């Protein structure tokens, strides 16, 4: 059972470089999310999607872009990486919002130097 | 806006000790409440949930009761094991039409020593 798969698991970027994080889910979920996890801050929502072809901003969207061209995939892009974007990034999906359970990937540890 | 407040960690307990992790929330609607657990090097996974007042969620010996009058959802376990060492997140999600994002607490690290 794959569930939610994130690639890559680790990455080191230089300031100003760009990269794309890929999230794939095989549960036919409508909703997908990107969070970042920082010490003492919990999880903060970057962007989310409520269906194929839709995206919306979360709490901390600046410096990130997303796309949901296929229902099973949700891509997170960093156009010009900054040290403040050093974090652990988690993708999650759920059947719908509200009281349904979210399933998380294993995370991507990104360091920007 | 919505918010979730958890007790600061880390919490260090001996094996077989009683565990309580406090969680209180602020929400405008009628939220669903969750506890997620994150084991080292892994993503979060749902531990238990409660969707309305006075509901009790339970799983793997953990319990939490949705207390609307005190806006709380404290996590308890009668006898912890070393394998329970992890970070625990309290979270809420508003019910109702349309999408409502999940709001997470900052997490409480639990370390259980033999």
Interface residues (C-beta under 8 A of the other chain):
Chain A: X4 X31 X33 X40 X41 X42 X43 X45 X48 X50 X56 X58 X59 X90 X92 X97 X98 X99 X101 X102 X103 X104 X105 X106 X107
Chain B: X4 X32 X34 X41 X42 X43 X44 X45 X46 X49 X51 X89 X93 X94 X95 X96 X98 X99 X100 X101 X102 X104 X105 X106 X107
